[in-house]
């Protein structure tokens, strides 16, 4: 691989990791690529270019946040990977400034931020960005409960640096929710945390229950420190959650011994670390040592490689998820990794298995991605005995027997059965959800109780529930039962568009449901339509059209349709098109409107040919403002976007005169 190709590859992975939060390779693999590029450039400095990945500290600024220029540069650390490199770091420090003490810290795998306080009050939180310029994320920082909004002492000015991270328990809970909502799980806590901090909506950060360790004083007025340890102790006293420092080391060898201890215990932590940091303790010595153009000379980050072990792959079993995706899972002889015993790991899909040439009976290499999720790194063909077995995905669902399909352009195999028990709860909850059939009272808890009592076997069975079936259920009574039955009955009158979306057809969302209802007018017309007819609908592609045809070709799904028909559910389009008054316009809704709910206002906009956006930008046409409007109003005013009251909005739509 040439230097140019290596740079291109590193830039590609860096873009995914730092800017998009979608890593394709592990940190260790990325570090190896960087080390190789550094080695080549060190051998021939003439090949170094200004845009080389080795010449910049971090990522680019994302759109949507105000820039923050750091007075004290938020430097990255020089990575070391061996004891020899650690000893060399210590030697250089001591040659430059004489004998020094060292401290060791955990290297938290998260997102580096700056917190600024004036007279003890938090005034700004910002990301590291490229080290010189970051992003103002104050509102998101405030959602982290361990960040003190007011310090215990009124220091005139204080800027500290910390690492925002997601604890394992928060990460596990988040991925469970994403799976239930048919969203792809996050690959590791670091990227989930980074994505939350970069959200324009601070409620996202709040929901992800982030945490922070503060590990450095950047600037201070009204107080002085002689050592790093002294500054960290002070920060702990005034209210920060600080990086734990066990003790001060007199020699670099002692510091490295503690680094090894940290490595041994990393599996017992409730959060991810990717190494340990060794720092010179004396702040005067740090000032004398200074920095290179990229990192300080007074600190080094020892990076831990992922712990890997070999084991025997005994079987590959298929699990059917709540969204109908068939996922192959490796079952192997138990091994201990990062402090826990593991005996199975996801193999993701058939592409993953084929790319790594994995066979049942292979000796495989397993590691923990992000120190949490077991993953199969590779098979070892050289250790095969000849009795290994190729794995093939089943042609029918192992749970319900419905056909399994793999849509063009997708890696996943899916069960097509609408009554499949593995995905039944999710299907019913979706069917009754807002935007679909909108049956108030039918949520996950009730659906689970109905399934436990065998009162439903598909979403259509909701329309056949009897009062005497519902009243005995836990947390139900006569009034609740009557309200539920009334909500179910009311949903029969919904427009065809709601029913199409409620059926849970792959690739068909709310807007697609409306487009199909508008074009075909009845469900029977849609069922009878060819894939070409469906693909001819505006904004439709053949893949969505084939999803519709495939859905209605499955006997289980047509059984549900017939049950709905017999129950008296409306199969016709009843919504009138209000026109195209808002064609080409984008609206943003903010605050509490006097009479309209958000979804009601959005419906008016869409019926008139307009679009509803969740955030204000230069492309926004109008912002409809209600009571207690917040940051969206402020941004609209800053950009000069036209503002509308509810009354003005309704007049534009022709709803009032």
Secondary structure, DSSP 8 states (H G I E B T S, - for coil): --HHHHHHHHHHHHIIIIIS---SS-HHHHHHHHHHHHHHHHH-GGG--TT-GGG--S----TTS-EEE-SS---EEEEE-SHHHHHHHHHHHHHHHSS--EEEEEEE-SEEEEEEEETTEEEEEEE-TTSSEEEB-HHHHHT-TTS-SB-SS--SEEEEEEEEEE-HHHHHHHHHHHHHTT----S-HHHHHHHHHT-SSHHHHHHTTEEEEEEEEEEEES---SBHHHHHHHHHHTT--B-----EESSHHHHHHHHHHHHHHGGGSSS-EEEEEEEESBHHHHHHH-B-SSEEEEEEEEE----EEEEEEEEEEEEE-TTSEEEEEEEEEEEEETTEEEEEEE--SHHHHHHTT--BT-EEEEEEETTTEEEEEEE-GGG--S--B-----SB-TTT--BEE--TT-S-EEE--TT-HHHHHHHHHHHHSTTTT--TT--HHHHHHHHHTT--SSGGGGGG--HHHHHTSTT--HHHHHHHHHHHHHHTTS-HHHHHHHTT-TT--HHHHHHHHHHH-BHHHHHHS-HHHHHTSTT--HHHHHHHHHHHTSHHHHHHHHHHHHHT---B-------STTTT-EEEEESB-SS--HHHHHHHHHHTT-EEESS--TT--EEEE-BT--HHHHHHHHHT-EEE-HHHHHHHHTS--
